[in-house]
Amino acid sequence: MENIEKNGVKIYLSEGGYHPASKMEHVYTDLENIGKIFNKEQRAQQLISKMQKKVSDVQKVIGTDTPKLKVLDFDGGRNNMA
């Protein structure tokens, strides 16, 4: 990433991808941050609200006491940037 930054390219590392226990709140934070970066805060908030409603609707159907699943999210590894 240092090579990219040296060339004047700004980097945003997502909150959702860098937490050992990633949660939807991290995704919402990412959307807020990206909305700020691109001056689209209102659109970001609309997306967050829509996502929160979907999560709420699903929780109403399946409940909140469901067993936790282990998931692997592989993004291609590290140090593969120019």
ZAPA-905367 format. One record per residue: residue number from 1; residue in three letters; y, x, z of N, C-alpha, C in turn. Coordinates in pm, 1 decimal, decimal comma, always signed. Each point is the difference from the previous one (the first is absolute). Last residue first. Layout:
N
<seq: NUM type: ALA n_c2: Y n_c1: X n_c3: Z ca_c2: Y ca_c1: X ca_c3: Z c_c2: Y c_c1: X c_c3: Z> $
...
This chain:
82
<seq: 82 type: ALA n_c2: -347,4 n_c1: +42,3 n_c3: -573,2 ca_c2: +49,6 ca_c1: +122,2 ca_c3: -66,3 c_c2: +85,8 c_c1: +82,4 c_c3: +92,1> $
<seq: 81 type: MET n_c2: -389,7 n_c1: -309,3 n_c3: +202,2 ca_c2: +129,7 ca_c1: -20,8 ca_c3: -63,3 c_c2: +45,5 c_c1: +132,6 c_c3: -60,7> $
<seq: 80 type: ASN n_c2: -394,3 n_c1: -87,8 n_c3: +273,1 ca_c2: -22,8 ca_c1: -10,9 ca_c3: -142,7 c_c2: +129,0 c_c1: -32,2 c_c3: -74,4> $
<seq: 79 type: ASN n_c2: -106,7 n_c1: +46,7 n_c3: +495,6 ca_c2: +31,2 ca_c1: +123,8 ca_c3: -74,5 c_c2: -32,8 c_c1: -8,2 c_c3: -148,3> $
<seq: 78 type: ARG n_c2: -260,2 n_c1: -352,9 n_c3: +295,5 ca_c2: +127,8 ca_c1: +66,4 ca_c3: +24,5 c_c2: +12,0 c_c1: +122,4 c_c3: -90,6> $
<seq: 77 type: GLY n_c2: -288,8 n_c1: -485,4 n_c3: -86,3 ca_c2: +3,6 ca_c1: +124,8 ca_c3: +74,7 c_c2: +138,3 c_c1: +58,7 c_c3: +11,2> $
<seq: 76 type: GLY n_c2: -161,3 n_c1: -432,0 n_c3: -195,8 ca_c2: -13,8 ca_c1: +114,7 ca_c3: -88,8 c_c2: +9,0 c_c1: +133,6 c_c3: +71,2> $
<seq: 75 type: ASP n_c2: +13,0 n_c1: -440,1 n_c3: +214,3 ca_c2: +105,5 ca_c1: +1,9 ca_c3: -101,0 c_c2: -5,3 c_c1: +122,3 c_c3: -90,5> $
<seq: 74 type: PHE n_c2: -309,5 n_c1: -346,2 n_c3: +352,8 ca_c2: +8,5 ca_c1: +134,4 ca_c3: -57,3 c_c2: +101,7 c_c1: -0,8 c_c3: -112,5> $
<seq: 73 type: ASP n_c2: -178,2 n_c1: -297,2 n_c3: +439,1 ca_c2: +104,7 ca_c1: -9,5 ca_c3: -102,4 c_c2: +22,5 c_c1: +140,7 c_c3: -52,4> $
<seq: 72 type: LEU n_c2: -390,4 n_c1: -293,4 n_c3: +301,0 ca_c2: +44,3 ca_c1: +130,1 ca_c3: -48,3 c_c2: +99,6 c_c1: -23,2 c_c3: -112,4> $
<seq: 71 type: VAL n_c2: -175,0 n_c1: -308,3 n_c3: +448,3 ca_c2: +31,6 ca_c1: +8,6 ca_c3: -142,0 c_c2: +44,0 c_c1: +141,6 c_c3: -32,5> $
<seq: 70 type: LYS n_c2: -248,1 n_c1: -350,7 n_c3: +398,4 ca_c2: +42,5 ca_c1: +135,8 ca_c3: -30,7 c_c2: +16,5 c_c1: +10,0 c_c3: -151,4> $
<seq: 69 type: LEU n_c2: +51,4 n_c1: -449,7 n_c3: +328,7 ca_c2: -76,2 ca_c1: +70,1 ca_c3: -101,4 c_c2: +53,7 c_c1: +141,4 c_c3: -15,6> $
<seq: 68 type: LYS n_c2: -8,7 n_c1: -402,2 n_c3: +412,2 ca_c2: +76,9 ca_c1: +97,6 ca_c3: -77,1 c_c2: -93,7 c_c1: +71,2 c_c3: -96,1> $
<seq: 67 type: PRO n_c2: -63,9 n_c1: -516,9 n_c3: +189,7 ca_c2: -35,5 ca_c1: +140,7 ca_c3: +23,3 c_c2: +82,7 c_c1: +91,6 c_c3: -91,3> $
<seq: 66 type: THR n_c2: +211,8 n_c1: -465,6 n_c3: +162,7 ca_c2: -104,6 ca_c1: +44,5 ca_c3: -91,7 c_c2: -31,7 c_c1: +146,5 c_c3: +26,3> $
<seq: 65 type: ASP n_c2: +321,2 n_c1: -344,6 n_c3: +205,7 ca_c2: -102,6 ca_c1: +75,2 ca_c3: +73,0 c_c2: -114,8 c_c1: +42,9 c_c3: -89,7> $
<seq: 64 type: THR n_c2: +385,4 n_c1: -283,1 n_c3: -115,0 ca_c2: +46,7 ca_c1: +137,5 ca_c3: +19,9 c_c2: -103,3 c_c1: +86,3 c_c3: +71,8> $
<seq: 63 type: GLY n_c2: -44,9 n_c1: -446,3 n_c3: -359,5 ca_c2: +25,2 ca_c1: +36,2 ca_c3: +138,8 c_c2: +41,6 c_c1: +145,5 c_c3: +10,2> $
<seq: 62 type: ILE n_c2: -90,4 n_c1: -276,6 n_c3: -403,7 ca_c2: -109,2 ca_c1: +82,6 ca_c3: +52,0 c_c2: +15,7 c_c1: +35,8 c_c3: +147,0> $
<seq: 61 type: VAL n_c2: +320,6 n_c1: -290,3 n_c3: -226,5 ca_c2: -131,9 ca_c1: -39,7 ca_c3: -50,0 c_c2: -110,9 c_c1: +79,4 c_c3: +67,8> $
<seq: 60 type: LYS n_c2: +454,6 n_c1: +96,1 n_c3: +92,6 ca_c2: -25,5 ca_c1: -137,3 ca_c3: +43,7 c_c2: -139,8 c_c1: -45,5 c_c3: -39,8> $
<seq: 59 type: GLN n_c2: +160,2 n_c1: +417,8 n_c3: -150,6 ca_c2: -37,3 ca_c1: +4,3 ca_c3: +141,8 c_c2: -27,5 c_c1: -139,4 c_c3: +55,2> $
<seq: 58 type: VAL n_c2: +162,6 n_c1: +38,3 n_c3: -441,5 ca_c2: -138,5 ca_c1: +48,1 ca_c3: +9,0 c_c2: -45,9 c_c1: +1,8 c_c3: +144,6> $
<seq: 57 type: ASP n_c2: +449,0 n_c1: -109,1 n_c3: -78,4 ca_c2: -87,8 ca_c1: -105,5 ca_c3: -52,7 c_c2: -146,8 c_c1: +40,4 c_c3: +10,0> $
<seq: 56 type: SER n_c2: +327,2 n_c1: +321,6 n_c3: +116,2 ca_c2: -5,3 ca_c1: -107,6 ca_c3: +98,9 c_c2: -95,3 c_c1: -111,7 c_c3: -44,1> $
<seq: 55 type: VAL n_c2: +90,1 n_c1: +345,8 n_c3: -303,3 ca_c2: -79,3 ca_c1: +51,7 ca_c3: +112,0 c_c2: -17,5 c_c1: -108,7 c_c3: +104,9> $
<seq: 54 type: LYS n_c2: +284,1 n_c1: -101,2 n_c3: -355,7 ca_c2: -139,2 ca_c1: +6,3 ca_c3: -44,7 c_c2: -91,4 c_c1: +48,8 c_c3: +111,9> $
<seq: 53 type: LYS n_c2: +462,2 n_c1: +0,9 n_c3: +80,9 ca_c2: -51,1 ca_c1: -137,0 ca_c3: -5,6 c_c2: -146,3 c_c1: -1,2 c_c3: -43,2> $
<seq: 52 type: GLN n_c2: +226,1 n_c1: +410,0 n_c3: -3,6 ca_c2: -22,1 ca_c1: -43,8 ca_c3: +138,3 c_c2: -55,5 c_c1: -142,3 c_c3: +3,3> $
<seq: 51 type: MET n_c2: +131,2 n_c1: +176,7 n_c3: -418,1 ca_c2: -122,1 ca_c1: +64,7 ca_c3: +49,1 c_c2: -33,0 c_c1: -45,9 c_c3: +142,1> $
<seq: 50 type: LYS n_c2: +404,4 n_c1: -148,5 n_c3: -187,6 ca_c2: -112,8 ca_c1: -58,8 ca_c3: -73,9 c_c2: -132,8 c_c1: +57,4 c_c3: +49,9> $
<seq: 49 type: SER n_c2: +396,1 n_c1: +186,8 n_c3: +170,7 ca_c2: -18,7 ca_c1: -136,9 ca_c3: +50,3 c_c2: -118,7 c_c1: -67,3 c_c3: -66,2> $
<seq: 48 type: ILE n_c2: +126,1 n_c1: +423,1 n_c3: -160,6 ca_c2: -54,2 ca_c1: +10,8 ca_c3: +135,8 c_c2: -28,5 c_c1: -138,3 c_c3: +55,9> $
<seq: 47 type: LEU n_c2: +218,4 n_c1: +23,9 n_c3: -414,9 ca_c2: -140,2 ca_c1: +40,6 ca_c3: -11,0 c_c2: -66,8 c_c1: +7,5 c_c3: +137,1> $
<seq: 46 type: GLN n_c2: +460,4 n_c1: -87,2 n_c3: -11,2 ca_c2: -73,4 ca_c1: -114,2 ca_c3: -57,3 c_c2: -149,4 c_c1: +32,6 c_c3: -9,8> $
<seq: 45 type: GLN n_c2: +290,9 n_c1: +343,0 n_c3: +130,0 ca_c2: -19,9 ca_c1: -95,7 ca_c3: +108,1 c_c2: -74,9 c_c1: -123,8 c_c3: -48,3> $
<seq: 44 type: ALA n_c2: +120,1 n_c1: +323,4 n_c3: -319,0 ca_c2: -100,3 ca_c1: +54,9 ca_c3: +91,1 c_c2: -29,1 c_c1: -98,7 c_c3: +112,1> $
<seq: 43 type: ARG n_c2: +349,2 n_c1: -101,9 n_c3: -292,0 ca_c2: -129,7 ca_c1: -18,9 ca_c3: -65,8 c_c2: -113,3 c_c1: +51,7 c_c3: +89,0> $
<seq: 42 type: GLN n_c2: +439,6 n_c1: +72,0 n_c3: +149,5 ca_c2: -31,2 ca_c1: -143,5 ca_c3: +1,6 c_c2: -136,7 c_c1: -26,4 c_c3: -62,6> $
<seq: 41 type: GLU n_c2: +175,4 n_c1: +446,1 n_c3: -3,9 ca_c2: -42,3 ca_c1: -45,0 ca_c3: +133,6 c_c2: -40,2 c_c1: -146,6 c_c3: +2,8> $
<seq: 40 type: LYS n_c2: +113,5 n_c1: +368,4 n_c3: -348,8 ca_c2: -66,0 ca_c1: -128,9 ca_c3: -22,7 c_c2: -50,5 c_c1: -56,9 c_c3: +132,0> $
<seq: 39 type: ASN n_c2: +186,5 n_c1: +456,5 n_c3: -142,0 ca_c2: +103,4 ca_c1: -102,0 ca_c3: +18,8 c_c2: -53,3 c_c1: -139,8 c_c3: -34,6> $
<seq: 38 type: PHE n_c2: -253,4 n_c1: +422,1 n_c3: +21,9 ca_c2: +35,8 ca_c1: -54,1 ca_c3: -130,9 c_c2: +104,7 c_c1: -111,5 c_c3: +6,9> $
<seq: 37 type: ILE n_c2: -152,1 n_c1: +222,4 n_c3: +399,3 ca_c2: +12,3 ca_c1: +109,0 ca_c3: -97,7 c_c2: +51,8 c_c1: -52,5 c_c3: -134,3> $
<seq: 36 type: LYS n_c2: -107,4 n_c1: -312,4 n_c3: +342,4 ca_c2: +125,3 ca_c1: +72,7 ca_c3: +26,2 c_c2: +23,7 c_c1: +108,1 c_c3: -104,4> $
<seq: 35 type: GLY n_c2: -407,5 n_c1: -231,5 n_c3: -17,4 ca_c2: +109,8 ca_c1: -91,2 ca_c3: -32,7 c_c2: +135,1 c_c1: +65,9 c_c3: +20,6> $
<seq: 34 type: ILE n_c2: -378,4 n_c1: +229,0 n_c3: +140,4 ca_c2: +10,5 ca_c1: +5,8 ca_c3: -146,1 c_c2: +110,3 c_c1: -94,4 c_c3: -47,4> $
<seq: 33 type: ASN n_c2: -97,8 n_c1: -8,8 n_c3: +458,2 ca_c2: +55,6 ca_c1: +129,9 ca_c3: -38,5 c_c2: +19,3 c_c1: +11,6 c_c3: -151,1> $
<seq: 32 type: GLU n_c2: -213,9 n_c1: -386,9 n_c3: +172,8 ca_c2: +140,4 ca_c1: +3,9 ca_c3: +42,0 c_c2: +66,2 c_c1: +129,3 c_c3: -46,0> $
<seq: 31 type: LEU n_c2: -460,6 n_c1: -38,5 n_c3: -71,2 ca_c2: +74,5 ca_c1: -89,1 ca_c3: -89,1 c_c2: +148,4 c_c1: -2,5 c_c3: +35,5> $
<seq: 30 type: ASP n_c2: -286,3 n_c1: +242,2 n_c3: +283,2 ca_c2: +11,1 ca_c1: +64,0 ca_c3: -131,3 c_c2: +81,3 c_c1: -86,4 c_c3: -96,4> $
<seq: 29 type: THR n_c2: -102,8 n_c1: -183,2 n_c3: +416,9 ca_c2: +101,0 ca_c1: +106,2 ca_c3: +14,1 c_c2: +20,0 c_c1: +71,4 c_c3: -132,7> $
<seq: 28 type: TYR n_c2: -345,8 n_c1: -312,5 n_c3: +21,7 ca_c2: +129,8 ca_c1: -68,3 ca_c3: +2,9 c_c2: +113,9 c_c1: +101,0 c_c3: +12,2> $
<seq: 27 type: VAL n_c2: -433,2 n_c1: +164,8 n_c3: +31,3 ca_c2: +25,1 ca_c1: -44,6 ca_c3: -137,3 c_c2: +135,3 c_c1: -69,3 c_c3: -6,5> $
<seq: 26 type: HIS n_c2: -153,6 n_c1: +121,1 n_c3: +420,3 ca_c2: +36,6 ca_c1: +119,7 ca_c3: -75,1 c_c2: +32,2 c_c1: -35,1 c_c3: -145,4> $
<seq: 25 type: GLU n_c2: -164,9 n_c1: -335,1 n_c3: +281,7 ca_c2: +138,2 ca_c1: +31,0 ca_c3: +36,3 c_c2: +48,6 c_c1: +124,9 c_c3: -72,8> $
<seq: 24 type: MET n_c2: -454,2 n_c1: -139,0 n_c3: -28,4 ca_c2: +88,7 ca_c1: -70,8 ca_c3: -91,7 c_c2: +146,9 c_c1: +29,6 c_c3: +31,4> $
<seq: 23 type: LYS n_c2: -338,3 n_c1: +378,4 n_c3: +143,9 ca_c2: +11,2 ca_c1: -143,6 ca_c3: +26,7 c_c2: +94,4 c_c1: -63,3 c_c3: -101,8> $
<seq: 22 type: SER n_c2: -316,9 n_c1: +486,9 n_c3: +126,5 ca_c2: +100,0 ca_c1: -69,0 ca_c3: -81,3 c_c2: -5,3 c_c1: -151,1 c_c3: +24,2> $
<seq: 21 type: ALA n_c2: -162,9 n_c1: +439,0 n_c3: +248,6 ca_c2: -35,1 ca_c1: -141,8 ca_c3: +13,1 c_c2: +105,6 c_c1: -82,1 c_c3: -72,9> $
<seq: 20 type: PRO n_c2: +38,3 n_c1: +463,0 n_c3: -24,9 ca_c2: -144,4 ca_c1: -8,5 ca_c3: +21,7 c_c2: -49,1 c_c1: -144,2 c_c3: +11,8> $
<seq: 19 type: HIS n_c2: +422,9 n_c1: +134,7 n_c3: -299,1 ca_c2: -29,0 ca_c1: -30,8 ca_c3: +139,5 c_c2: -150,3 c_c1: -7,5 c_c3: +17,9> $
<seq: 18 type: TYR n_c2: +263,5 n_c1: +54,6 n_c3: -422,3 ca_c2: -5,3 ca_c1: +120,9 ca_c3: +82,1 c_c2: -17,2 c_c1: -27,3 c_c3: +148,5> $
<seq: 17 type: GLY n_c2: +62,6 n_c1: -317,2 n_c3: -383,3 ca_c2: -105,2 ca_c1: +90,7 ca_c3: -40,3 c_c2: -18,4 c_c1: +119,6 c_c3: +90,2> $
<seq: 16 type: GLY n_c2: +339,8 n_c1: -353,2 n_c3: +52,5 ca_c2: -132,1 ca_c1: -61,1 ca_c3: -0,1 c_c2: -112,7 c_c1: +95,2 c_c3: -32,3> $
<seq: 15 type: GLU n_c2: +467,9 n_c1: +121,0 n_c3: -19,8 ca_c2: -45,5 ca_c1: -16,0 ca_c3: +138,9 c_c2: -144,6 c_c1: -47,6 c_c3: +2,0> $
<seq: 14 type: SER n_c2: +204,8 n_c1: +285,7 n_c3: -420,0 ca_c2: -14,8 ca_c1: -133,9 ca_c3: +55,8 c_c2: -52,6 c_c1: +2,0 c_c3: +142,8> $
<seq: 13 type: LEU n_c2: +312,1 n_c1: +353,0 n_c3: -273,3 ca_c2: -137,6 ca_c1: -9,8 ca_c3: +48,7 c_c2: -15,3 c_c1: -132,9 c_c3: +72,6> $
<seq: 12 type: TYR n_c2: +347,9 n_c1: +211,3 n_c3: -390,6 ca_c2: -15,4 ca_c1: -96,3 ca_c3: +109,0 c_c2: -147,9 c_c1: -4,2 c_c3: +36,3> $
<seq: 11 type: ILE n_c2: +368,0 n_c1: +353,8 n_c3: -278,3 ca_c2: -134,9 ca_c1: -46,8 ca_c3: +31,0 c_c2: +5,9 c_c1: -99,6 c_c3: +114,7> $
<seq: 10 type: LYS n_c2: +335,1 n_c1: +238,3 n_c3: -421,4 ca_c2: -12,9 ca_c1: -49,0 ca_c3: +137,3 c_c2: -139,3 c_c1: -59,6 c_c3: +18,3> $
<seq: 9 type: VAL n_c2: +179,6 n_c1: +395,9 n_c3: -341,7 ca_c2: -63,0 ca_c1: -131,6 ca_c3: +5,0 c_c2: -16,6 c_c1: -39,3 c_c3: +145,8> $
<seq: 8 type: GLY n_c2: +173,2 n_c1: +429,4 n_c3: -182,1 ca_c2: +95,2 ca_c1: -107,8 ca_c3: +22,1 c_c2: -58,0 c_c1: -139,6 c_c3: +3,0> $
<seq: 7 type: ASN n_c2: -217,7 n_c1: +447,3 n_c3: -32,6 ca_c2: +51,1 ca_c1: -46,2 ca_c3: -128,8 c_c2: +89,6 c_c1: -122,2 c_c3: +13,4> $
<seq: 6 type: LYS n_c2: -220,9 n_c1: +187,4 n_c3: +374,4 ca_c2: +82,4 ca_c1: +108,5 ca_c3: -53,1 c_c2: +62,3 c_c1: -37,3 c_c3: -133,3> $
<seq: 5 type: GLU n_c2: -315,8 n_c1: -292,0 n_c3: +201,5 ca_c2: +130,5 ca_c1: -6,3 ca_c3: +65,3 c_c2: +93,7 c_c1: +108,7 c_c3: -51,5> $
<seq: 4 type: ILE n_c2: -444,4 n_c1: +5,0 n_c3: -151,8 ca_c2: +67,1 ca_c1: -119,3 ca_c3: -50,6 c_c2: +141,2 c_c1: -8,5 c_c3: +58,3> $
<seq: 3 type: ASN n_c2: -282,0 n_c1: +336,0 n_c3: +157,5 ca_c2: +39,5 ca_c1: +26,6 ca_c3: -138,2 c_c2: +77,2 c_c1: -117,0 c_c3: -58,7> $
<seq: 2 type: GLU n_c2: -189,2 n_c1: -46,6 n_c3: +427,8 ca_c2: +117,3 ca_c1: +86,7 ca_c3: +3,7 c_c2: +49,0 c_c1: +31,2 c_c3: -140,8> $
<seq: 1 type: MET n_c2: -401,7 n_c1: -240,8 n_c3: +82,2 ca_c2: +119,5 ca_c1: -81,4 ca_c3: +0,0 c_c2: +125,9 c_c1: +85,8 c_c3: +0,0> $
